[in-house]
Protein backbone atom coordinates (compact mmCIF):
# COMPACT_ATOMS: atom_id res chain seq x y z
CA UNK A 1 0.00 0.00 0.00
CA UNK A 2 2.83 2.40 0.92
CA UNK A 3 4.62 1.51 -2.32
CA UNK A 4 1.46 2.28 -4.28
CA UNK A 5 1.04 5.66 -2.56
CA UNK A 6 4.71 6.49 -3.20
CA UNK A 7 4.27 5.64 -6.88
CA UNK A 8 1.16 7.81 -7.09
CA UNK A 9 2.94 10.74 -5.45
CA UNK A 10 5.86 10.36 -7.86
CA UNK A 11 3.46 10.39 -10.82
CA UNK A 12 1.83 13.56 -9.50
CA UNK A 13 5.25 15.14 -9.12
CA UNK A 14 6.17 14.26 -12.70
CA UNK A 15 2.86 15.62 -14.00
CA UNK A 16 3.43 18.85 -12.08
CA UNK A 17 6.90 19.21 -13.63
CA UNK A 18 5.46 18.50 -17.08
CA UNK A 19 2.77 21.09 -16.44
CA UNK A 20 5.37 23.73 -15.50
CA UNK A 21 7.47 22.99 -18.61
CA UNK A 22 4.46 23.06 -20.89
CA UNK A 23 3.24 26.27 -19.28
CA UNK A 24 6.61 27.92 -20.02
CA UNK A 25 6.45 26.75 -23.64
CA UNK A 26 2.89 28.05 -23.99
CA UNK A 27 3.91 31.48 -22.66
CA UNK A 28 6.74 31.63 -25.21
CA UNK A 29 4.33 30.76 -28.03
CA UNK A 30 1.96 33.48 -26.82
CA UNK A 31 4.75 36.08 -26.93
CA UNK A 32 5.57 34.99 -30.48
CA UNK A 33 1.96 35.51 -31.53
CA UNK A 34 1.44 31.80 -32.22
CA UNK A 35 -2.03 31.94 -30.72
CA UNK A 36 -3.49 28.69 -32.06
CA UNK A 37 -0.63 26.52 -30.82
CA UNK A 38 -0.46 28.49 -27.55
CA UNK A 39 -4.16 27.81 -26.93
CA UNK A 40 -3.64 24.08 -27.52
CA UNK A 41 -0.63 24.09 -25.19
CA UNK A 42 -2.51 25.89 -22.40
CA UNK A 43 -5.37 23.40 -22.75
CA UNK A 44 -2.84 20.62 -22.15
CA UNK A 45 -1.49 22.52 -19.13
CA UNK A 46 -5.03 22.88 -17.82
CA UNK A 47 -5.73 19.14 -18.12
CA UNK A 48 -2.51 18.29 -16.26
CA UNK A 49 -3.16 20.84 -13.52
CA UNK A 50 -6.72 19.63 -12.98
CA UNK A 51 -5.39 16.08 -12.60
CA UNK A 52 -2.55 17.00 -10.21
CA UNK A 53 -3.95 19.92 -8.19
CA UNK A 54 -7.72 19.49 -8.60
CA UNK A 55 -10.23 21.39 -10.72
CA UNK A 56 -10.77 24.02 -8.04
CA UNK A 57 -7.11 24.93 -7.48
CA UNK A 58 -5.81 28.48 -7.89
CA UNK A 59 -3.25 27.22 -10.41
CA UNK A 60 -6.13 26.07 -12.59
CA UNK A 61 -7.74 29.50 -12.17
CA UNK A 62 -4.54 31.18 -13.35
CA UNK A 63 -4.38 28.99 -16.45
CA UNK A 64 -8.06 29.59 -17.19
CA UNK A 65 -7.35 33.32 -17.03
CA UNK A 66 -4.45 32.89 -19.49
CA UNK A 67 -6.68 30.88 -21.81
CA UNK A 68 -9.37 33.56 -21.63
CA UNK A 69 -6.83 36.19 -22.67
CA UNK A 70 -5.64 34.00 -25.55
CA UNK A 71 -9.13 33.33 -26.86
CA UNK A 72 -9.82 37.05 -26.68
CA UNK A 73 -6.58 37.87 -28.52
CA UNK A 74 -7.51 35.41 -31.25
CA UNK A 75 -11.04 36.84 -31.41
CA UNK A 76 -9.71 40.38 -31.83
CA UNK A 77 -7.20 39.21 -34.44
CA UNK A 78 -9.96 37.46 -36.40
CA UNK A 79 -12.05 40.63 -36.31
CA UNK A 80 -9.10 42.67 -37.56
CA UNK A 81 -8.38 40.20 -40.36
CA UNK A 82 -12.02 40.07 -41.40
CA UNK A 83 -12.08 43.86 -41.68
CA UNK A 84 -8.76 43.99 -43.58
CA UNK A 85 -8.33 41.04 -46.00
CA UNK A 86 -4.95 42.42 -47.11
CA UNK A 87 -3.66 41.69 -43.62
CA UNK A 88 -4.54 38.01 -44.10
CA UNK A 89 -2.32 37.80 -47.19
CA UNK A 90 0.49 39.60 -45.39
CA UNK A 91 0.38 37.18 -42.44
CA UNK A 92 0.09 34.20 -44.79
CA UNK A 93 3.29 35.23 -46.58
CA UNK A 94 5.09 35.59 -43.25
CA UNK A 95 3.84 32.15 -42.18
CA UNK A 96 5.03 30.55 -45.43
CA UNK A 97 8.45 32.15 -45.00
CA UNK A 98 8.65 30.73 -41.46
CA UNK A 99 7.25 27.35 -42.47
CA UNK A 100 4.31 27.77 -40.12
CA UNK A 101 1.52 28.16 -42.69
CA UNK A 102 -0.40 25.19 -41.26
CA UNK A 103 -0.54 26.67 -37.74
CA UNK A 104 -3.50 28.83 -38.74
CA UNK A 105 -2.24 32.13 -37.35
CA UNK A 106 -3.44 33.93 -40.47
CA UNK A 107 -6.92 32.39 -40.42
CA UNK A 108 -10.18 34.04 -39.43
CA UNK A 109 -11.55 31.91 -36.61
CA UNK A 110 -15.13 31.46 -35.41
CA UNK A 111 -15.53 34.74 -33.49
CA UNK A 112 -18.69 33.75 -31.64
CA UNK A 113 -17.07 30.52 -30.46
CA UNK A 114 -13.92 32.32 -29.30
CA UNK A 115 -16.04 34.88 -27.42
CA UNK A 116 -17.90 32.07 -25.63
CA UNK A 117 -14.65 30.25 -24.83
CA UNK A 118 -12.99 33.39 -23.46
CA UNK A 119 -16.05 34.27 -21.37
CA UNK A 120 -16.30 30.73 -20.01
CA UNK A 121 -12.61 30.67 -19.02
CA UNK A 122 -12.80 34.01 -17.20
CA UNK A 123 -15.99 33.08 -15.35
CA UNK A 124 -14.65 29.65 -14.34
CA UNK A 125 -11.50 31.30 -13.00
CA UNK A 126 -13.57 33.80 -11.01
CA UNK A 127 -15.74 30.99 -9.65
CA UNK A 128 -12.64 29.26 -8.27
CA UNK A 129 -11.45 32.48 -6.60
CA UNK A 130 -14.91 33.19 -5.17
CA UNK A 131 -15.00 29.70 -3.67
CA UNK A 132 -11.55 30.26 -2.10
CA UNK A 133 -12.25 33.79 -0.84
CA UNK A 134 -12.70 32.78 2.81
CA UNK A 135 -9.97 30.16 2.67
CA UNK A 136 -6.40 30.55 3.89
CA UNK A 137 -5.29 29.90 0.29
CA UNK A 138 -7.23 32.91 -1.02
CA UNK A 139 -5.40 35.01 -3.61
CA UNK A 140 -6.98 38.50 -3.75
CA UNK A 141 -4.31 39.73 -6.19
CA UNK A 142 -5.23 36.94 -8.60
CA UNK A 143 -8.91 37.69 -8.20
CA UNK A 144 -8.39 41.40 -8.92
CA UNK A 145 -6.36 40.53 -12.00
CA UNK A 146 -9.13 38.34 -13.41
CA UNK A 147 -11.85 40.86 -12.53
CA UNK A 148 -9.91 43.50 -14.44
CA UNK A 149 -9.43 41.21 -17.42
CA UNK A 150 -13.08 40.18 -17.64
CA UNK A 151 -14.22 43.82 -17.26
CA UNK A 152 -12.00 44.90 -20.17
CA UNK A 153 -13.08 41.87 -22.19
CA UNK A 154 -16.75 42.79 -21.95
CA UNK A 155 -16.00 46.46 -22.65
CA UNK A 156 -13.99 45.59 -25.78
CA UNK A 157 -16.94 43.65 -27.15
CA UNK A 158 -19.64 46.21 -26.28
CA UNK A 159 -21.17 44.29 -23.38
CA UNK A 160 -21.25 47.43 -21.25
CA UNK A 161 -23.73 46.18 -18.64
CA UNK A 162 -21.58 43.13 -17.83
CA UNK A 163 -18.43 45.27 -17.90
CA UNK A 164 -19.91 47.63 -15.31
CA UNK A 165 -20.98 44.78 -13.03
CA UNK A 166 -17.47 43.32 -12.93
CA UNK A 167 -15.80 46.75 -12.69
CA UNK A 168 -17.84 47.56 -9.60
CA UNK A 169 -16.98 44.15 -8.14
CA UNK A 170 -13.30 44.87 -8.86
CA UNK A 171 -13.59 48.25 -7.13
CA UNK A 172 -15.16 46.61 -4.08
CA UNK A 173 -12.33 44.06 -3.78
CA UNK A 174 -9.66 46.72 -4.38
CA UNK A 175 -11.02 49.00 -1.66
CA UNK A 176 -11.09 46.08 0.75
CA UNK A 177 -7.58 44.87 -0.10
CA UNK A 178 -5.73 48.07 -1.05
CA UNK A 179 -7.40 50.74 1.06
CA UNK A 180 -9.25 53.84 -0.13
CA UNK A 181 -6.33 55.49 -1.96
CA UNK A 182 -4.38 53.46 -4.50
CA UNK A 183 -3.19 53.85 -8.08
CA UNK A 184 -5.09 50.70 -9.15
CA UNK A 185 -8.34 52.12 -7.79
CA UNK A 186 -7.81 55.33 -9.79
CA UNK A 187 -7.33 53.16 -12.91
CA UNK A 188 -10.58 51.33 -12.17
CA UNK A 189 -12.40 54.68 -11.92
CA UNK A 190 -11.07 55.51 -15.40
CA UNK A 191 -12.20 52.13 -16.68
CA UNK A 192 -15.66 52.76 -15.24
CA UNK A 193 -15.71 56.11 -17.06
CA UNK A 194 -15.11 54.25 -20.34
CA UNK A 195 -17.97 51.90 -19.51
CA UNK A 196 -20.26 54.87 -18.75
CA UNK A 197 -19.32 56.38 -22.11
CA UNK A 198 -20.65 53.19 -23.77
CA UNK A 199 -23.86 53.34 -21.77
CA UNK A 200 -24.18 57.09 -22.40
CA UNK A 201 -24.14 57.83 -18.64
CA UNK A 202 -21.89 60.85 -19.21
CA UNK A 203 -22.50 62.53 -15.85
CA UNK A 204 -21.60 59.37 -13.95
CA UNK A 205 -18.54 58.89 -16.15
CA UNK A 206 -17.32 62.42 -15.42
CA UNK A 207 -17.74 61.76 -11.69
CA UNK A 208 -15.49 58.70 -11.95
CA UNK A 209 -12.83 60.72 -13.77
CA UNK A 210 -13.02 63.41 -11.06
CA UNK A 211 -12.50 60.71 -8.42
CA UNK A 212 -9.53 59.32 -10.34
CA UNK A 213 -8.08 62.83 -10.66
CA UNK A 214 -8.34 63.62 -6.95
CA UNK A 215 -6.82 60.26 -6.07
CA UNK A 216 -3.95 60.74 -8.54
CA UNK A 217 -3.19 64.15 -7.00
CA UNK A 218 -2.90 62.54 -3.55
CA UNK A 219 -0.67 59.74 -4.84
CA UNK A 220 1.52 61.42 -7.45
CA UNK A 221 1.24 65.17 -6.76
CA UNK A 222 -0.67 67.83 -8.68
CA UNK A 223 2.04 68.42 -11.30
CA UNK A 224 2.60 64.74 -12.16
CA UNK A 225 2.22 63.34 -15.66
CA UNK A 226 -0.53 61.00 -14.40
CA UNK A 227 -2.59 63.98 -13.19
CA UNK A 228 -2.05 65.81 -16.48
CA UNK A 229 -3.13 62.71 -18.40
CA UNK A 230 -6.37 62.41 -16.41
CA UNK A 231 -7.08 66.15 -16.76
CA UNK A 232 -6.77 65.74 -20.53
CA UNK A 233 -9.21 62.82 -20.44
CA UNK A 234 -11.67 64.89 -18.43
CA UNK A 235 -11.51 67.83 -20.87
CA UNK A 236 -12.16 65.57 -23.88
CA UNK A 237 -14.76 63.32 -22.21
CA UNK A 238 -16.86 61.72 -23.61
CA UNK A 239 -15.07 62.56 -26.87
N, C-alpha and C positions, 0 to 999 in steps of 0.2 A: 504493500500500500504506500509506504514512504517512497519507494523507488518510483512508483507511478506518479505521485505528487511532484517529486523532484523533476521528472521528465516533463510534466505539464508546465511547471514553472520555467524550465529551460526553453520550452517551445514559446511561451509567452514572451520571454526575454528576447528571443530571436525575432519574433514578430514585431516587437517594439523597435528593435534596431532596424529592421527592414522598413518599418513605417517612417522612422526618422530619416533614413537614406532616401526613400522615395519622396518624402516631403521636401527635402533639399533639392532633389532633381526637378520636382514640380515647380518650385519657386524660381529656379533658373529658367525653366521653359517659359514661365509667365513673364519674366523680365525680357526675354527674347521676343515676346509677342507671339509665341507658338501656342495660341489659346486652346485649340482643339486638343492637342496632345497634353497640355497642362491640365485641362479639365479631366481627361481620362486618368492621368496620374493621380490627381487629387481624389478622384473617386476610389482608386485603389488604396490610397492612404486612409480614406474614410472607412473602408471595409476592414482594413487591418486594425485600425484604432477601435472600432466598435467591438471587434473580437477580443482584443487585448484588454481595453480599459472599460468597456461597456458603452452602450448606446447613449447613456446620459452623462458621459464624462465631459469635463470642460475642454479636453483636447479635441474631442469630437466637435464640440461647439465652435472651436477655433477653425477647424478644417471646413466646417459647414459655412462659416463666414467667408473664408477664402474662396470656396466654390461659388458662393453667391456673387462675390465680386467678379469672378471670372465669367460666369454666365452673363452678368450685366455688361462686362467689357465686350463680350462677343455679340451681345444684342446691339450695343451701340455701334460696334463696327459694322454689323450687317446693315443697320439703318443707314450708316454713312455710305456704304458701298451701293446700296439700292438707290440712293439719291444721286450718286456719282459713278456711273458705270465705267468711266475712264479709270477710276481708281482700281477697279477690279482687274483690268488689264495690266495696270502697273504692278500690282501685287503679284499677279500670276507670273509676270516676267521675272520678278525677283525670286519667286519660289522655284521657277525652272532653273535659274542660275545657281541656286543653292541646292538643287536636287530635292526639294521638299514639296514639289507640286501636288503630291497625293495627300499631304497633311490637311488640306482644306482651309488654310488660313487666308485664302482669297475668295472663299465661297460666301454667299449670302445664306445664312442659316434661318431656321424657322424662328422668327422673332417672338411670336406668341408663346412658343414652347420654352424659349430661353427666359422670357419674362417669368413664366410660371415656375421654372426651375430655380431662378435666382430668388424669387419671393419665398418659395418653399424652404430653401436653404437658410435664408436670414431668419425666418420665423421659427424654424426648428432650433436654430442656434439660440435664439432668444428664449425659447421654451425651456431649454436646458438651464440657462442662467437664471431664469425665474424660479425654477425648481430648486436651485442651489442657493437662492438668495439668503436664506436663514441658516445656511450650513457653514461650518468652519472653513469649507473649501471655496466659499463664494469668491468670485472675481469681479468686483465692481468695475475695474478698469476695462476688462473684457466686455462686460455688458454695455458700458458706455460707448465703446468702439462700435459694437454691432448696432446699437440704437442709432448712432450717427450715420452708419452706412445704410441702414434700411430707410432712414428719413430722406437721405440724399437720393437713394434709389427711386423712391416713390415720387419725389420732386422732379427728377430727371424725366420721368415718364408721365407727368401731368396727372398724378394721383394725389392732388393737393390735400384732400381730406385725410387720407392715410398718413401723408407726410407730416401734417400738423399733429396728429395723434401721437406719433412716435417722437416728434420733436419735443412735445410737451412732457412726454415720459422721460426723455433724455434730460431735459432741464430739471425735472424733479430729482432724478438720481444724482445729477451733478451737484445740485444745491445740498443734497444730503451728504455726499462724499467729499466735495471740494470746498464747501462753505459758500457764503453769499457773494464773494468777490473773487473771480478767477477768469483768466484769459479764455478758457474753454467755454465758460458760461456766456461771455460776451460773443463768442463765435456762434453759439447756439441761438442767441437773440438775433444775430444777423441772418442765420439760416431761417428762422421763423419769419423774418421780414420778407424773405424771398418767397416763402410759402404764402404769406398774406398777399403778396403781389399777384400770385396765381389766382387766389380766391377773390381778388379785388377788394380786400379789406385794407384799404390804403391807410386809414387812420390808425388801425391796430399795428400795421407794419411800421409806420413812422415811430410809434411808441416803442417798439422793440429796438429800433435803431438808436433812439434817444437813450434807452437803457444801456445798450452796448457802448455808446459814446461815453456816458458818465462812468461806466465801469473801466473803460480803457484809460480815461484820465486818471483814475485812482491808481491803476496798475502801472501805466507807462509814463504818466506825466502829460500835461496839456500840449506840449510842443512835439510829442512823439510822432513818428511816421504812421503808427497804427491809428492814432487819434485823427490825423489829417486824412487818412484813408476813409475812416468812417464818416467824417464830416462831408467828404466828397460824395459818398453814397447817399447821405441824407439829402444833400442839395439836389441830387439827380433822381431821387426816388419819387414815383415808381419807375420813371424812365421809359 
